[in-house]
Amino acid sequence: MNGSAAMVSVEGLSIHFGGVAALSDLSFEVGEGQITGLIGPNGAGKTTCFNCITGLYRPSAGTVVFKGQNLTRLAPHRIAGRRIARTFQNLELFPSMTALENVMVGGANRARALELLDYVGQRDNAARIVHGLPFGARKMIEIARALAMEPELLLLDEPASGFGHDAIGQIGDTIERIRSDFKTTILMVEHSMQLVMRVCNRIIVLQSGQKLAEGDPAAIAANPAVIEAYLGS
Amino acid sequence: MVRWLGIAAFAVVIAALPRLVPQFVAFELTYAAAYAIAIVGLVILIGRTGQISLGHGAFVAVGGYTLAILVTHGVPYGLGIVAAALIAGLLGVALGGIALRLAGVYLALATFALANSVAPVLKRFGSLTGGAQGLSIPSHSETELYYLTWGVAALLFALAYFGLRSRVGLALRALRDSEIAAVSFGVNPVFYKTLAFGWSSAYAGVAGALLALATAYVSPDVYSVALSLNLLVGAVIGGLQLLWGALLGGLVIQFFPLWSQAISPALAAVVYGIALILIMMFMPGGIAGALGRRMSFIRRGHE
């Protein structure tokens, strides 16, 4: 793990819905202070893996260990209490609330919530109901809400989706800035290979619920199985 | 600022009304205030938490009987009202456990069954409840009841206002808006949903105690399913999203049937029904929702 201790250890994680195995015997580690990328084609089980870590899904087998403690049987709100925060692929803000109130649910007081909105460039939207805001603004507010938890582990589900190609650099900067400003560990699901290659220290590739490859960006980019999976799909 | 002036003006009007209107009107306003308290409970439960109850009449009954039983045993009515809140609230917490396992229309049906079970249960335990005869309570002056009921209503509106603006209110709204996101941010769904049910039921219990005092009488037939449905009508017509909609709801369910009666004694129910349908058609957010939109429009116009 490049010298850094594992903050999260996923061991033998399996979950099936009906007869379909969404994850089978998945194991990987997330190093403390690192940005780890979770990539793979649609349906590979990336978001399912997030939902198992955060307790929204209960895995059929396997464990998720966070800083030495087993999270596998904990309710989602208790896992959140360990300062594991997340964003959602299709946004799960509280639509009837203002941006400020959304961030306050994350645990910040009013002043801190305003600071965080400022941090993600959304202070002007603080008093606005999020329901009507543009996608990009809502996406940033979701990140501010996650930061309000002062997360030790931040799970980002496709931070670049919905943004244009030219915004990737800026999103990459934001993610790296968050890592250093908040001293947090980041695990992110992302489709943009450009972003993943740029910010991740380590990449885990999933295919059909199983780990296809794992390594640093250069190794992943050169991995024949990964190239095959991406070009083949 | 405008809001506080409005509330102050309203308080002055309410305080002065018994001197300005005939006594029977003031007495009807006492009932409206008591209904409004129960409807605040529904606004908290349905409007803010997204859980539905067709059975709040049961908690009104529990409050009414708690007060009646205590008062007939010599307990001062002030303590009786507090006890009504506690007992109805605890029952709400217990039933909130059921609410957690049910949602939407199934929860509605379960609470409907609760409303239906009130009268048979009250008749069964006759030694305590007076059976089908009910219990008589010593009567109080109508002026005293008016100020008592409106005073308690003011207190409970204020409590709900500040409660809903607190972290608790935020957590309830979070659960209603997106339970997945709420639990992912540390909101304990079991705790908050149960709390909302208990809070809401305690308000219904206080309303029941005040209604019992005003009527000086409780009997099983008062707490029919119609009472539960009427409270829901008041909450929806008044406006589920705004607290003061509960006040309008209380006035509507007290006065609309009386006005309908005046318009056409034979077709009172039809007139009432048509009025409700028209309100829902033209004011989908209830009366408070429609007025609130108009007022924010005026405020924007001044900016």
Interface residues (C-beta under 8 A of the other chain):
Chain A: T54 G55 L56 A75 P76 H77 A80 G81 A85 R86 F88 E92 L93 F94 P95 S96 M97 E101 M104 V105 G106 G107 R145 M149
Chain B: L170 A171 R173 A174 R176 D177 S178 I180 A181 A182 V183 S184 F185 G186 V187 N188 P189
